[in-house]
Amino acid sequence: MNRVAIVILNWNGADMMRRFLPSVVQHSPEADIVVVDNGSTDDSLQWLEHEMPQVRRVVLDQNYGFADGYHRGLKEVEAEYYLLLNSDVEVREGWLQPMLTYMDAHPEVAACQPKLLCQWAPEMFEYAGASGGYIDALGYPYCRGRVFATVEKDEGQYDDVVPVLWATGAALMIRSADYWEVGGLDGRFFAHQEEIDLCWRLRSRGRGVVVVPQSVAYHLGGGTLPKGNPRKDYLNFRNNMLLLYKNLPEDRLRPVMRWRFWLDALASVQFLLKGQWGSFLAVWRARRDFLRLRSQFREDRAENLRRTVLSPVPEQSQFSLLWQYYIRKKKTFSQLTNREALA
């Protein structure tokens, strides 16, 4: 058994695995490879059995979503480090070692990610994680290399190892002890922003999260729910509210939630003006369901606040991303972190 287990969640992704899994097997000699099948009905399991017999299979009885599917699968995996890897990620020789070396040398760090580039345009950062993630004062996520819809070209400008608030779930390395100590991925999120919730819990309890850009992975992205899909909009709006409710300090929760009501309303109007009726409705379904679900997360919030040792988390920015991006026209991470530009 290797110290690292690369765990890939699959749901009807036989074509993706045919395309990308061989690179993971070939270029990850330091790791055991595990595919957790989330109740697939295609030929995923048959293909794995015949073409990739060296890959271990954990078979779930139904589709539990991204968060709970991983959480259930990880219960069957023993390793010092888990590396959660999307099925649409391509890797190259030597990609894993820089992260492993860094984690071994920094026991205070619980999790990390590689630099994530676009698989079909490898000179560009990839939307889902780029070179490490943050959130602004009102809970909007952004990355080194991607702010809202603006994705930067990778010119080595974010190649330093730095603390981040969240590491992308597309390629997340985490110590198994830390994963279980904070409760792991929250299956109630189903999909989207569950890794931000996990990493926020780690950071608030004093554990480190970093990006190690010397490791590089290439993510296709958008394979399950493409951008503009009302279901994706629903999950993003609902889960962002759950994320904030679970993790914001007491003195920030009410003012942030008031702001977010009006900002979400504005977003719904924008969807309506674009003729995206499904997304307009998704915003309001998300807010309705957040209110219905909130009581189920009350104990989680109390536990998070009780165990918090960093408040606020340093990687939560104190500015409004919407204001800086749309009004001040600060479109890149480097512009956002220039104190003079933000003044």
Protein Blocks (a to p, Z undefined) as FASTA:
>chain_A
ZZbdcddddehilmmmmmmmmmmmmmmmkbccddddehiabfklmmmmmmmmmbccdddf
bdebjmlmmmmmmmmpccfbdcdddfkbccdehklmmmmmmmmmmmmbmbdcdddddfkl
mkbccfklonopaddfkopacdehiacjbccddehlamcccddfbdcfklccddfklmmm
nopaafklopghilmmmmmmmmmnopacdddfkbccddebhmlmgghiaklmmmmmmmmm
mmmmmmgcfklmmmmmmmmmmmmmmmmmmmmmnopaklmmmmmmmmmmmmmmmmmmmmmm
mmmmmmpcbdcdfklcfbdfklmmmmnopabfklmmmmklmZZ
